[in-house]
Amino acid sequence: MSSCCGPAGYERVFGPRFAHHLARRYRRRGLDRTARRVAGLLTAQGITGATVLEIGGGVGDLQLELLRRGAERTTNLELVDSYEADAAALAAAAGLGDRVVRRRTDLAVDPGAVGVHDVVVLNRVVCCYPDHERLLTAAAGRTGRLLVFSHPPGGALGRAAAGALNLVYRAAGSPFRNYAHSPAAMLAVLDRCGLEPVAALRAPVWRVVLLVRTGAGQEHAGA
């Protein structure tokens, strides 16, 4: 794993100050637009009684909303522990702390760290990880029914935006980098793992794709 994805790289960008900001914004405004779209797509598919795994869920605001909409329990995976205090406070305030599990692990490196969940969420996560194939394959392997992820638009615009952000990180001395992975390549990985797209929401910055598990590739869910 490259240094950008080690604790030092992520903690420089996603540290306690960033976590406090996210928690304050959620308390004041609720979910942001992209997270609302993710929640809406999943709710339309039916999540009553579902188990939810979110990779890189931050302070867990989206998970709290899914629990309110009928999910049974959630598991959150992070590479750093910067979010934990704020996440615990939000879950406790919502009266949902006993239905949330949070762990620090890299699923791409250790795909067996958690079991299969009905729903897997990667919201604004894949663009922060250098090896999209490894991460998405691991996520698909934990998906029982639905997987939803958001990503930048790709193409020349996506590459230009990632390049501009990386110049800022480089100037600040941060090893963290953004990645403009090809949307088609990401969908191809999930297709090989037996997941079929059924909905896609376009937006200038973040696009959201919902996939369902098909009969083909079912062995990935029990890997």
N, CA, C and O of each residue as an XYZ file, in Angstrom:
892
protein
N       0.851     -1.181      0.000
C       0.000      0.000      0.000
C       0.885      1.229      0.000
O       1.815      1.317      0.802
N       0.616      2.189     -0.889
C       1.450      3.382     -0.994
C       1.263      4.277      0.216
O       0.288      4.142      0.955
N       2.212      5.202      0.419
C       2.186      6.045      1.610
C       0.953      6.928      1.663
O       0.533      7.338      2.746
N       0.354      7.236      0.483
C      -0.837      8.079      0.487
C      -1.977      7.424      1.243
O      -2.842      8.107      1.791
N      -1.976      6.109      1.272
C      -3.073      5.391      1.915
C      -2.699      4.855      3.284
O      -3.471      4.111      3.890
N      -1.534      5.220      3.776
C      -1.174      4.863      5.128
C      -1.786      5.861      6.092
O      -2.307      6.890      5.662
N      -1.736      5.582      7.376
C      -2.315      6.489      8.370
C      -1.807      7.920      8.264
O      -2.579      8.864      8.435
N      -0.521      8.094      7.984
C       0.013      9.456      7.914
C      -0.640     10.240      6.792
O      -0.978     11.411      6.966
N      -0.821      9.605      5.642
C      -1.434     10.290      4.517
C      -2.872     10.671      4.781
O      -3.278     11.795      4.487
N      -3.651      9.754      5.332
C      -5.060     10.042      5.576
C      -5.258     10.988      6.750
O      -6.131     11.855      6.698
N      -4.476     10.841      7.796
C      -4.676     11.684      8.969
C      -4.363     13.147      8.695
O      -4.897     14.032      9.363
N      -3.502     13.407      7.715
C      -3.217     14.796      7.363
C      -4.447     15.479      6.768
O      -4.633     16.683      6.942
N      -5.280     14.722      6.073
C      -6.455     15.282      5.410
C      -7.727     15.037      6.212
O      -8.566     15.927      6.343
N      -7.865     13.828      6.747
C      -9.090     13.433      7.443
C      -8.813     13.302      8.936
O      -9.012     12.240      9.526
N      -8.360     14.382      9.529
C      -8.021     14.388     10.944
C      -9.179     14.828     11.820
O     -10.295     14.991     11.328
N      -8.935     15.024     13.120
C     -10.002     15.408     14.054
C     -10.715     16.695     13.663
O     -11.930     16.797     13.829
N      -9.988     17.677     13.148
C     -10.640     18.930     12.758
C     -11.673     18.693     11.659
O     -12.772     19.246     11.696
N     -11.306     17.862     10.681
C     -12.227     17.532      9.601
C     -13.440     16.777     10.147
O     -14.571     17.030      9.732
N     -13.201     15.855     11.072
C     -14.300     15.097     11.685
C     -15.255     16.028     12.429
O     -16.472     15.883     12.314
N     -14.719     16.979     13.189
C     -15.570     17.929     13.919
C     -16.423     18.722     12.943
O     -17.606     18.959     13.186
N     -15.808     19.134     11.827
C     -16.540     19.889     10.817
C     -17.708     19.082     10.269
O     -18.818     19.601     10.154
N     -17.473     17.820      9.930
C     -18.537     16.977      9.397
C     -19.669     16.791     10.407
O     -20.846     16.839     10.049
N     -19.302     16.580     11.666
C     -20.322     16.368     12.696
C     -21.164     17.631     12.901
O     -22.385     17.545     13.032
N     -20.524     18.791     12.930
C     -21.263     20.049     13.098
C     -22.205     20.284     11.910
O     -23.357     20.681     12.089
N     -21.703     20.034     10.707
C     -22.533     20.243      9.530
C     -23.748     19.323      9.544
O     -24.852     19.739      9.194
N     -23.542     18.077      9.948
C     -24.663     17.132      9.996
C     -25.696     17.569     11.027
O     -26.897     17.487     10.768
N     -25.251     18.030     12.186
C     -26.191     18.475     13.207
C     -27.029     19.658     12.720
O     -28.206     19.779     13.059
N     -26.414     20.518     11.928
C     -27.110     21.721     11.471
C     -27.960     21.481     10.234
O     -29.053     22.035     10.114
N     -27.461     20.649      9.304
C     -28.096     20.550      7.992
C     -28.547     19.151      7.600
O     -29.245     18.994      6.598
N     -28.171     18.144      8.353
C     -28.472     16.783      7.954
C     -27.519     16.300      6.878
O     -26.427     16.846      6.723
N     -27.924     15.278      6.133
C     -27.059     14.700      5.109
C     -26.807     15.687      3.970
O     -27.667     16.508      3.650
N     -25.630     15.600      3.365
C     -25.378     16.405      2.179
C     -26.092     15.778      0.975
O     -26.686     14.705      1.086
N     -26.028     16.460     -0.173
C     -26.824     16.039     -1.328
C     -26.460     14.626     -1.795
O     -27.343     13.822     -2.092
N     -25.167     14.329     -1.859
C     -24.764     13.015     -2.354
C     -25.225     11.906     -1.413
O     -25.733     10.878     -1.861
N     -25.050     12.113     -0.114
C     -25.488     11.115      0.859
C     -27.005     10.936      0.818
O     -27.500      9.821      0.978
N     -27.740     12.021      0.604
C     -29.203     11.893      0.483
C     -29.567     11.040     -0.727
O     -30.511     10.251     -0.674
N     -28.823     11.198     -1.810
C     -29.090     10.394     -2.998
C     -28.800      8.917     -2.738
O     -29.560      8.045     -3.160
N     -27.712      8.648     -2.051
C     -27.394      7.263     -1.691
C     -28.518      6.667     -0.848
O     -28.995      5.564     -1.116
N     -28.932      7.412      0.171
C     -29.992      6.925      1.053
C     -31.294      6.705      0.286
O     -32.010      5.734      0.528
N     -31.592      7.615     -0.639
C     -32.818      7.486     -1.408
C     -32.828      6.251     -2.293
O     -33.837      5.551     -2.370
N     -31.721      5.980     -2.958
C     -31.634      4.795     -3.813
C     -31.793      3.522     -3.004
O     -32.496      2.600     -3.418
N     -31.146      3.470     -1.860
C     -31.234      2.264     -1.039
C     -32.632      2.086     -0.457
O     -33.152      0.971     -0.412
N     -33.233      3.171     -0.016
C     -34.581      3.081      0.549
C     -35.570      2.572     -0.484
O     -36.464      1.788     -0.166
N     -35.406      3.021     -1.722
C     -36.307      2.585     -2.788
C     -36.205      1.084     -3.049
O     -37.164      0.461     -3.505
N     -35.036      0.506     -2.759
C     -34.845     -0.929     -2.946
C     -35.358     -1.736     -1.761
O     -35.586     -2.940     -1.872
N     -35.540     -1.064     -0.619
C     -36.007     -1.747      0.586
C     -34.848     -2.173      1.464
O     -34.078     -3.055      1.084
N     -34.709     -1.557      2.647
C     -33.602     -1.902      3.547
C     -34.100     -2.305      4.935
O     -33.304     -2.398      5.869
N     -35.371     -2.539      5.080
C     -35.900     -2.944      6.385
C     -35.237     -4.241      6.847
O     -35.267     -5.251      6.144
N     -34.647     -4.199      8.023
C     -33.980     -5.370      8.578
C     -32.621     -5.665      7.985
O     -32.033     -6.699      8.302
N     -32.096     -4.789      7.127
C     -30.839     -5.058      6.434
C     -29.628     -4.752      7.312
O     -29.671     -3.896      8.196
N     -28.557     -5.476      7.040
C     -27.264     -5.155      7.630
C     -26.485     -4.321      6.611
O     -26.485     -4.624      5.418
N     -25.827     -3.276      7.091
C     -25.152     -2.316      6.210
C     -23.677     -2.229      6.582
O     -23.328     -2.057      7.750
N     -22.819     -2.349      5.577
C     -21.391     -2.139      5.743
C     -21.021     -0.885      4.975
O     -21.223     -0.820      3.762
N     -20.481      0.114      5.665
C     -20.005      1.309      4.977
C     -18.487      1.387      5.109
O     -17.936      1.328      6.208
N     -17.840      1.519      3.979
C     -16.384      1.630      3.934
C     -16.030      3.113      3.868
O     -16.382      3.804      2.912
N     -15.339      3.585      4.883
C     -14.993      4.999      4.930
C     -16.187      5.889      5.179
O     -16.380      6.886      4.483
N     -16.995      5.536      6.170
C     -18.224      6.285      6.451
C     -18.038      7.517      7.304
O     -19.023      8.178      7.634
N     -16.816      7.853      7.676
C     -16.573      9.079      8.437
C     -17.250      9.061      9.787
O     -17.055      8.137     10.576
N     -18.056     10.095     10.056
C     -18.720     10.201     11.359
C     -19.991      9.365     11.425
O     -20.675      9.361     12.448
N     -20.312      8.659     10.348
C     -21.427      7.721     10.390
C     -22.791      8.335     10.188
O     -23.795      7.713     10.536
N     -22.869      9.549      9.632
C     -24.164     10.212      9.466
C     -25.091      9.449      8.525
O     -26.281      9.313      8.809
N     -24.564      8.951      7.413
C     -25.392      8.185      6.478
C     -25.898      6.898      7.121
O     -27.035      6.490      6.885
N     -25.069      6.266      7.923
C     -25.493      5.048      8.602
C     -26.649      5.317      9.561
O     -27.582      4.519      9.653
N     -26.587      6.430     10.268
C     -27.683      6.775     11.180
C     -28.987      6.957     10.416
O     -30.047      6.531     10.874
N     -28.905      7.588      9.253
C     -30.110      7.775      8.454
C     -30.661      6.439      7.974
O     -31.874      6.234      7.975
N     -29.780      5.529      7.564
C     -30.251      4.217      7.099
C     -30.869      3.412      8.244
O     -31.837      2.680      8.040
N     -30.316      3.547      9.429
C     -30.916      2.884     10.588
C     -32.303      3.445     10.866
O     -33.223      2.690     11.180
N     -32.462      4.740     10.755
C     -33.777      5.353     10.956
C     -34.778      4.880      9.900
O     -35.982      4.833     10.149
N     -34.266      4.534      8.727
C     -35.145      4.101      7.638
C     -35.391      2.593      7.640
O     -36.021      2.065      6.723
N     -34.903      1.908      8.655
C     -35.265      0.504      8.793
C     -34.135     -0.497      8.812
O     -34.372     -1.670      9.099
N     -32.894     -0.078      8.514
C     -31.775     -1.018      8.594
C     -31.638     -1.548     10.016
O     -31.967     -0.855     10.979
N     -31.151     -2.774     10.142
C     -31.059     -3.405     11.455
C     -29.802     -2.980     12.203
O     -29.866     -2.637     13.384
N     -28.671     -3.001     11.525
C     -27.404     -2.617     12.146
C     -26.412     -2.217     11.065
O     -26.574     -2.556      9.893
N     -25.379     -1.490     11.484
C     -24.364     -1.035     10.531
C     -22.965     -1.332     11.049
O     -22.730     -1.401     12.256
N     -22.051     -1.504     10.117
C     -20.629     -1.660     10.424
C     -19.866     -0.624      9.612
O     -20.093     -0.488      8.410
N     -18.975      0.097     10.248
C     -18.174      1.114      9.578
C     -16.699      0.734      9.625
O     -16.189      0.337     10.672
N     -16.018      0.856      8.495
C     -14.586      0.579      8.430
C     -13.830      1.866      8.087
O     -14.224      2.602      7.182
N     -12.758      2.128      8.807
C     -11.922      3.307      8.561
C     -10.450      2.915      8.579
O     -10.062      1.918      9.189
N      -9.646      3.715      7.903
C      -8.197      3.527      7.942
C      -7.562      4.273      9.107
O      -6.446      3.948      9.512
N      -8.255      5.267      9.649
C      -7.737      6.066     10.758
C      -8.805      6.154     11.839
O      -9.964      5.807     11.610
N      -8.407      6.622     13.019
C      -9.359      6.705     14.127
C      -9.821      8.130     14.412
O     -10.378      8.398     15.477
N      -9.597      9.039     13.479
C      -9.899     10.456     13.702
C     -11.382     10.726     13.919
O     -11.737     11.704     14.576
N     -12.246      9.885     13.383
C     -13.685     10.142     13.429
C     -14.374      9.589     14.666
O     -15.531      9.920     14.925
N     -13.689      8.758     15.431
C     -14.386      7.932     16.412
C     -15.145      8.717     17.476
O     -16.280      8.363     17.794
N     -14.559      9.762     18.031
C     -15.231     10.507     19.095
C     -16.510     11.161     18.583
O     -17.553     11.089     19.233
N     -16.428     11.794     17.427
C     -17.611     12.463     16.882
C     -18.670     11.450     16.458
O     -19.864     11.679     16.652
N     -18.231     10.319     15.872
C     -19.184      9.292     15.461
C     -19.930      8.728     16.665
O     -21.143      8.525     16.610
N     -19.207      8.476     17.746
C     -19.840      7.944     18.949
C     -20.844      8.933     19.530
O     -21.919      8.541     19.984
N     -20.493     10.208     19.513
C     -21.396     11.226     20.055
C     -22.675     11.324     19.225
O     -23.767     11.431     19.784
N     -22.549     11.289     17.903
C     -23.729     11.360     17.048
C     -24.626     10.141     17.229
O     -25.847     10.275     17.313
N     -24.030      8.955     17.288
C     -24.818      7.735     17.455
C     -25.523      7.723     18.808
O     -26.680      7.311     18.903
N     -24.833      8.173     19.854
C     -25.442      8.213     21.185
C     -26.597      9.202     21.222
O     -27.641      8.915     21.808
N     -26.421     10.356     20.607
C     -27.473     11.372     20.591
C     -28.710     10.875     19.862
O     -29.835     11.244     20.196
N     -28.483     10.027     18.855
C     -29.604      9.473     18.084
C     -30.217      8.255     18.762
O     -31.242      7.748     18.305
N     -29.610      7.780     19.838
C     -30.094      6.587     20.519
C     -29.846      5.319     19.733
O     -30.581      4.341     19.871
N     -28.800      5.331     18.899
C     -28.531      4.195     18.008
C     -27.150      3.583     18.218
O     -26.709      2.756     17.420
N     -26.476      3.980     19.276
C     -25.117      3.516     19.494
C     -24.968      2.011     19.581
O     -23.928      1.472     19.203
N     -25.998      1.316     20.076
C     -25.900     -0.133     20.229
C     -26.115     -0.876     18.917
O     -26.004     -2.102     18.880
N     -26.422     -0.156     17.839
C     -26.644     -0.802     16.543
C     -25.552     -0.450     15.538
O     -25.677     -0.733     14.347
N     -24.489      0.166     16.027
C     -23.381      0.589     15.170
C     -22.086     -0.054     15.638
O     -21.734      0.035     16.814
N     -21.382     -0.699     14.725
C     -20.052     -1.256     15.008
C     -19.050     -0.495     14.151
O     -19.274     -0.296     12.957
N     -17.951     -0.070     14.756
C     -16.919      0.662     14.025
C     -15.576     -0.042     14.213
O     -15.196     -0.404     15.327
N     -14.862     -0.229     13.086
C     -13.582     -0.915     13.136
C     -12.561     -0.162     12.305
O     -12.908      0.517     11.339
N     -11.307     -0.288     12.686
C     -10.213      0.307     11.927
C      -9.489     -0.805     11.168
O      -8.786     -1.625     11.760
N      -9.670     -0.817      9.871
C      -9.028     -1.827      9.034
C      -9.096     -1.401      7.577
O      -9.935     -0.581      7.204
N      -8.224     -1.949      6.763
C      -8.221     -1.724      5.316
C      -8.799     -2.976      4.665
O      -8.128     -4.004      4.579
N     -10.045     -2.885      4.208
C     -10.713     -4.059      3.656
C     -10.007     -4.584      2.410
O     -10.013     -5.789      2.157
N      -9.401     -3.697      1.633
C      -8.702     -4.141      0.426
C      -7.521     -5.034      0.772
O      -7.197     -5.956      0.024
N      -6.884     -4.770      1.890
C      -5.737     -5.568      2.340
C      -6.200     -6.815      3.078
O      -5.579     -7.872      2.972
N      -7.298     -6.691      3.829
C      -7.811     -7.812      4.624
C      -9.296     -8.013      4.315
O     -10.142     -7.618      5.116
N      -9.629     -8.615      3.175
C     -11.034     -8.760      2.774
C     -11.868     -9.591      3.732
O     -13.092     -9.460      3.750
N     -11.238    -10.437      4.524
C     -11.984    -11.264      5.454
C     -12.186    -10.631      6.814
O     -12.608    -11.303      7.755
N     -11.889     -9.338      6.933
C     -11.991     -8.679      8.233
C     -13.420     -8.592      8.741
O     -13.645     -8.532      9.950
N     -14.387     -8.584      7.835
C     -15.793     -8.546      8.218
C     -16.560     -9.559      7.377
O     -16.075    -10.018      6.343
N     -17.737     -9.895      7.824
C     -18.568    -10.836      7.093
C     -19.397    -10.159      6.016
O     -19.301     -8.950      5.804
N     -20.204    -10.948      5.345
C     -21.084    -10.439      4.294
C     -22.213     -9.626      4.927
O     -22.785    -10.022      5.943
N     -22.526     -8.479      4.310
C     -23.644     -7.632      4.719
C     -24.634     -7.521      3.565
O     -24.264     -7.670      2.400
N     -25.877     -7.263      3.895
C     -26.884     -7.109      2.844
C     -26.540     -5.955      1.909
O     -26.698     -6.056      0.693
N     -26.070     -4.867      2.492
C     -25.808     -3.632      1.749
C     -24.378     -3.165      2.025
O     -23.918     -3.178      3.167
N     -23.686     -2.754      0.963
C     -22.349     -2.182      1.106
C     -22.349     -0.794      0.470
O     -22.870     -0.601     -0.628
N     -21.760      0.165      1.174
C     -21.743      1.557      0.726
C     -20.304      2.066      0.660
O     -19.522      1.875      1.591
N     -19.970      2.717     -0.458
C     -18.691      3.423     -0.601
C     -19.003      4.813     -1.145
O     -19.055      5.019     -2.357
N     -19.207      5.745     -0.253
C     -19.583      7.101     -0.643
C     -18.362      8.010     -0.654
O     -17.796      8.304      0.399
N     -17.958      8.453     -1.826
C     -16.800      9.338     -2.005
C     -15.534      8.729     -1.389
O     -14.774      9.390     -0.681
N     -15.347      7.442     -1.691
C     -14.234      6.695     -1.108
C     -13.261      6.175     -2.159
O     -12.047      6.250     -1.967
N     -13.780      5.650     -3.267
C     -12.912      4.981     -4.234
C     -11.887      5.946     -4.822
O     -10.770      5.541     -5.144
N     -12.256      7.218     -4.963
C     -11.316      8.206     -5.524
C     -10.178      8.528     -4.570
O      -9.215      9.188     -4.962
N     -10.269      8.078     -3.332
C      -9.204      8.301     -2.345
C      -8.277      7.101     -2.207
O      -7.367      7.107     -1.379
N      -8.505      6.079     -3.011
C      -7.737      4.844     -2.885
C      -7.048      4.537     -4.208
O      -7.697      4.586     -5.253
N      -5.748      4.219     -4.200
C      -5.021      4.058     -5.466
C      -5.428      2.839     -6.283
O      -5.413      2.890     -7.513
N      -5.793      1.743     -5.620
C      -6.078      0.494     -6.318
C      -7.575      0.235     -6.295
O      -8.076     -0.472     -5.420
N      -8.293      0.812     -7.266
C      -9.744      0.675     -7.259
C     -10.183     -0.776     -7.445
O     -11.200     -1.188     -6.888
N      -9.435     -1.547     -8.214
C      -9.825     -2.930     -8.459
C      -9.775     -3.750     -7.173
O     -10.682     -4.531     -6.888
N      -8.732     -3.568     -6.420
C      -8.593     -4.325     -5.174
C      -9.673     -3.928     -4.166
O     -10.255     -4.787     -3.502
N      -9.938     -2.631     -4.055
C     -10.930     -2.172     -3.095
C     -12.335     -2.613     -3.492
O     -13.086     -3.113     -2.655
N     -12.695     -2.432     -4.751
C     -14.040     -2.794     -5.178
C     -14.262     -4.303     -5.168
O     -15.368     -4.760     -4.880
N     -13.239     -5.075     -5.475
C     -13.361     -6.527     -5.404
C     -13.620     -6.971     -3.971
O     -14.455     -7.840     -3.720
N     -12.897     -6.368     -3.038
C     -13.114     -6.700     -1.629
C     -14.509     -6.289     -1.176
O     -15.173     -7.028     -0.449
N     -14.951     -5.110     -1.607
C     -16.286     -4.643     -1.228
C     -17.362     -5.545     -1.812
O     -18.328     -5.886     -1.130
N     -17.196     -5.932     -3.076
C     -18.169     -6.826     -3.700
C     -18.232     -8.169     -2.981
O     -19.297     -8.777     -2.886
N     -17.102     -8.625     -2.479
C     -17.059     -9.886     -1.756
C     -17.798     -9.863     -0.441
O     -18.111    -10.916      0.115
N     -18.084     -8.667      0.071
C     -18.845     -8.532      1.313
C     -20.304     -8.168      1.061
O     -21.059     -7.926      2.002
N     -20.703     -8.130     -0.223
C     -22.042     -7.681     -0.597
C     -22.995     -8.855     -0.779
O     -22.773     -9.726     -1.620
N     -24.057     -8.867      0.017
C     -25.058     -9.901     -0.143
C     -26.124     -9.555     -1.161
O     -26.584    -10.424     -1.901
N     -26.531     -8.262     -1.205
C     -27.647     -7.901     -2.086
C     -27.409     -6.624     -2.875
O     -27.580     -6.613     -4.094
N     -27.016     -5.543     -2.199
C     -26.899     -4.239     -2.846
C     -25.543     -3.606     -2.561
O     -25.006     -3.732     -1.460
N     -25.000     -2.932     -3.556
C     -23.797     -2.120     -3.372
C     -24.050     -0.772     -4.037
O     -24.537     -0.715     -5.166
N     -23.726      0.291     -3.349
C     -23.857      1.631     -3.913
C     -22.553      2.383     -3.699
O     -21.973      2.340     -2.614
N     -22.096      3.071     -4.741
C     -20.887      3.875     -4.586
C     -21.022      5.165     -5.374
O     -21.758      5.240     -6.357
N     -20.292      6.184     -4.920
C     -20.262      7.462     -5.619
C     -18.842      7.723     -6.093
O     -17.872      7.278     -5.480
N     -18.742      8.456     -7.202
C     -17.428      8.713     -7.787
C     -17.469      9.989     -8.615
O     -18.544     10.395     -9.056
N     -16.321     10.635     -8.838
C     -16.271     11.786     -9.727
C     -16.596     11.358    -11.161
O     -16.607     10.162    -11.452
N     -16.860     12.310    -12.058
C     -17.330     11.945    -13.395
C     -16.320     11.230    -14.277
O     -16.723     10.590    -15.248
N     -15.038     11.306    -13.987
C     -14.046     10.648    -14.831
C     -13.752     11.477    -16.070
O     -14.179     12.626    -16.177
N     -13.015     10.879    -17.008
C     -12.670     11.590    -18.233
C     -11.694     12.720    -17.979
O     -11.058     12.783    -16.927
N     -11.579     13.617    -18.957
C     -10.625     14.713    -18.859
C     -10.942     15.635    -17.692
O     -10.037     16.111    -17.007
N     -12.239     15.888    -17.464
C     -12.632     16.762    -16.361
C     -12.231     16.184    -15.019
O     -11.703     16.894    -14.163
N     -12.483     14.882    -14.833
C     -12.124     14.243    -13.578
C     -10.621     14.230    -13.351
O     -10.149     14.462    -12.238
N      -9.879     13.958    -14.408
C      -8.421     13.943    -14.269
C      -7.880     15.329    -13.956
O      -6.948     15.471    -13.164
N      -8.455     16.344    -14.569
C      -8.008     17.715    -14.307
C      -8.299     18.116    -12.865
O      -7.462     18.732    -12.205
N      -9.492     17.763    -12.377
C      -9.851     18.107    -11.003
C      -8.940     17.394    -10.006
O      -8.468     18.004     -9.047
N      -8.692     16.093    -10.235
C      -7.799     15.346     -9.340
C      -6.390     15.923     -9.382
O      -5.730     16.035     -8.349
N      -5.931     16.289    -10.575
C      -4.595     16.869    -10.694
C      -4.471     18.174     -9.947
O      -3.451     18.427     -9.306
N      -5.515     19.024    -10.022
C      -5.477     20.299     -9.320
C      -5.441     20.094     -7.806
O      -4.687     20.760     -7.097
N      -6.259     19.172     -7.326
C      -6.257     18.888     -5.892
C      -4.911     18.328     -5.446
O      -4.418     18.677     -4.373
N      -4.325     17.479     -6.246
C      -3.047     16.879     -5.875
C      -1.929     17.902     -5.839
O      -0.985     17.761     -5.062
N      -2.022     18.925     -6.665
C      -1.042     20.009     -6.594
C      -1.128     20.718     -5.246
O      -0.110     21.088     -4.661
N      -2.344     20.901     -4.765
C      -2.534     21.535     -3.458
C      -1.947     20.658     -2.350
O      -1.253     21.152     -1.462
N      -2.231     19.355     -2.408
C      -1.689     18.446     -1.391
C      -0.163     18.430     -1.431
O       0.500     18.444     -0.395
N       0.372     18.401     -2.636
C       1.830     18.365     -2.784
C       2.459     19.631     -2.217
O       3.480     19.568     -1.533
N       1.854     20.772     -2.499
C       2.386     22.040     -2.000
C       2.340     22.112     -0.479
O       3.184     22.746      0.155
N       1.332     21.445      0.097
C       1.203     21.436      1.553
C       2.076     20.383      2.209
O       2.113     20.282      3.435
N       2.785     19.591      1.399
C       3.640     18.552      1.945
C       2.901     17.308      2.366
O       3.444     16.491      3.109
N       1.653     17.141      1.903
C       0.865     15.966      2.268
C       1.090     14.843      1.266
O       1.111     15.095      0.061
N       1.260     13.611      1.733
C       1.406     12.482      0.810
C       0.078     11.999      0.228
O       0.069     11.146     -0.659
N      -1.038     12.531      0.714
C      -2.345     12.086      0.242
C      -2.547     12.500     -1.213
O      -2.104     13.569     -1.634
N      -3.230     11.629     -1.982
C      -3.545     11.933     -3.370
C      -4.977     11.486     -3.686
O      -5.497     10.537     -3.101
N      -5.596     12.206     -4.634
C      -6.864     11.781     -5.215
C      -6.599     11.026     -6.509
O      -5.553     11.191     -7.136
N      -7.576     10.184     -6.904
C      -7.401      9.353     -8.096
C      -8.646      9.441     -8.980
O      -9.773      9.303     -8.506
N      -8.418      9.674    -10.273
C      -9.509      9.770    -11.240
C      -9.662      8.419    -11.939
O      -9.317      8.277    -13.112
N     -10.173      7.444    -11.223
C     -10.365      6.115    -11.809
C     -11.442      6.172    -12.895
O     -12.392      6.949    -12.802
N     -11.282      5.354    -13.903
C     -12.261      5.280    -14.978
C     -13.577      4.685    -14.463
O     -13.575      3.578    -13.924
N     -14.700      5.399    -14.621
C     -15.989      4.823    -14.203
C     -16.277      3.494    -14.887
O     -16.797      2.572    -14.258
N     -15.941      3.388    -16.173
C     -16.186      2.128    -16.890
C     -15.356      1.000    -16.304
O     -15.839     -0.126    -16.179
N     -14.111      1.288    -15.942
C     -13.247      0.258    -15.362
C     -13.770     -0.187    -14.000
O     -13.703     -1.370    -13.666
N     -14.291      0.752    -13.215
C     -14.833      0.389    -11.905
C     -16.072     -0.498    -12.053
O     -16.222     -1.484    -11.332
N     -16.947     -0.150    -12.979
C     -18.133     -0.966    -13.202
C     -17.762     -2.351    -13.729
O     -18.428     -3.339    -13.420
N     -16.693     -2.416    -14.526
C     -16.252     -3.710    -15.047
C     -15.796     -4.629    -13.917
O     -16.055     -5.832    -13.948
N     -15.120     -4.065    -12.925
C     -14.703     -4.864    -11.770
C     -15.921     -5.441    -11.056
O     -15.960     -6.628    -10.732
N     -16.906     -4.593    -10.818
C     -18.102     -5.048    -10.103
C     -18.913     -6.039    -10.919
O     -19.529     -6.949    -10.364
N     -18.914     -5.866    -12.232
C     -19.598     -6.826    -13.104
C     -18.964     -8.206    -12.978
O     -19.669     -9.213    -12.901
N     -17.640     -8.252    -12.957
C     -16.954     -9.549    -12.815
C     -17.276    -10.210    -11.479
O     -17.188    -11.430    -11.339
N     -17.648     -9.393    -10.509
C     -17.976     -9.918     -9.181
C     -19.459    -10.231     -9.029
O     -19.921    -10.528     -7.927
N     -20.208    -10.168    -10.126
C     -21.611    -10.555    -10.080
C     -22.569     -9.474     -9.629
O     -23.635     -9.769     -9.089
N     -22.190     -8.196     -9.850
C     -23.062     -7.088     -9.474
C     -23.476     -6.316    -10.726
O     -22.645     -5.983    -11.570
N     -24.769     -6.041    -10.827
C     -25.318     -5.407    -12.024
C     -25.895     -4.039    -11.672
O     -26.690     -3.937    -10.737
N     -25.513     -2.974    -12.402
C     -26.076     -1.646    -12.116
C     -27.556     -1.571    -12.464
O     -27.981     -2.039    -13.521
N     -28.338     -0.976    -11.563
C     -29.774     -0.825    -11.802
C     -30.215      0.632    -11.723
O     -31.338      0.956    -12.110
N     -29.349      1.515    -11.229
C     -29.692      2.934    -11.161
C     -28.406      3.746    -11.126
O     -27.406      3.328    -10.542
N     -28.448      4.907    -11.759
C     -27.295      5.809    -11.760
C     -27.805      7.243    -11.746
O     -28.653      7.614    -12.558
N     -27.296      8.038    -10.837
C     -27.668      9.446    -10.726
C     -26.467     10.298    -11.094
O     -25.394     10.154    -10.507
N     -26.643     11.182    -12.058
C     -25.553     12.023    -12.523
C     -25.595     13.382    -11.851
O     -26.664     13.926    -11.574
N     -24.415     13.917    -11.595
C     -24.270     15.262    -11.056
C     -22.906     15.771    -11.506
O     -22.043     14.969    -11.864
N     -22.689     17.094    -11.496
C     -21.417     17.621    -11.983
C     -20.191     17.092    -11.234
O     -19.136     16.892    -11.835
N     -20.326     16.867     -9.931
C     -19.157     16.477     -9.129
C     -19.200     15.003     -8.749
O     -18.222     14.286     -8.959
N     -20.325     14.537     -8.188
C     -20.419     13.165     -7.694
C     -21.537     12.422     -8.393
O     -22.674     12.892     -8.432
N     -21.219     11.270     -8.940
C     -22.206     10.398     -9.540
C     -22.413      9.192     -8.642
O     -21.467      8.689     -8.036
N     -23.643      8.734     -8.558
C     -24.002      7.645     -7.646
C     -24.535      6.473     -8.460
O     -25.404      6.646     -9.314
N     -24.013      5.285     -8.194
C     -24.432      4.080     -8.914
C     -24.881      3.027     -7.906
O     -24.189      2.749     -6.926
N     -26.038      2.455     -8.162
C     -26.566      1.365     -7.345
C     -26.503      0.075     -8.140
O     -26.919      0.034     -9.298
N     -25.981     -0.988     -7.520
C     -25.872     -2.294     -8.173
C     -26.527     -3.355     -7.306
O     -26.563     -3.235     -6.081
N     -27.042     -4.389     -7.948
C     -27.641     -5.515     -7.232
C     -26.877     -6.781     -7.580
O     -26.307     -6.906     -8.663
N     -26.878     -7.703     -6.652
C     -26.211     -8.975     -6.910
C     -27.082     -9.848     -7.788
O     -28.279    -10.003     -7.545
N     -26.467    -10.417     -8.812
C     -27.156    -11.345     -9.699
C     -26.775    -12.765     -9.309
O     -25.948    -12.972     -8.421
N     -27.384    -13.746     -9.978
C     -27.027    -15.135     -9.704
C     -25.598    -15.420    -10.066
O     -24.906    -16.144     -9.350
N     -25.133    -14.851    -11.189
C     -23.747    -15.035    -11.607
C     -22.823    -14.344    -10.625
O     -23.086    -13.225    -10.185
N     -21.731    -15.027    -10.286
C     -20.759    -14.424     -9.397
C     -21.149    -14.485     -7.933
O     -20.500    -13.856     -7.098
N     -22.188    -15.224     -7.606
C     -22.630    -15.305     -6.232
C     -21.533    -15.806     -5.304
O     -21.552    -15.515     -4.108
N     -20.579    -16.554     -5.842
C     -19.515    -17.078     -4.977
C     -18.695    -15.966     -4.349
O     -18.088    -16.168     -3.298
N     -18.665    -14.771     -4.986
C     -17.897    -13.667     -4.415
C     -18.484    -13.225     -3.077
O     -17.744    -12.790     -2.195
N     -19.777    -13.329     -2.916
C     -20.410    -12.869     -1.676
C     -20.050    -13.739     -0.494
O     -20.143    -13.284      0.646
N     -19.652    -14.946     -0.717
C     -19.300    -15.827      0.392
C     -17.822    -16.050      0.539
O     -17.383    -16.919      1.292
N     -17.036    -15.246     -0.197
C     -15.580    -15.430     -0.173
C     -15.017    -15.125      1.198
O     -13.808    -15.226      1.406
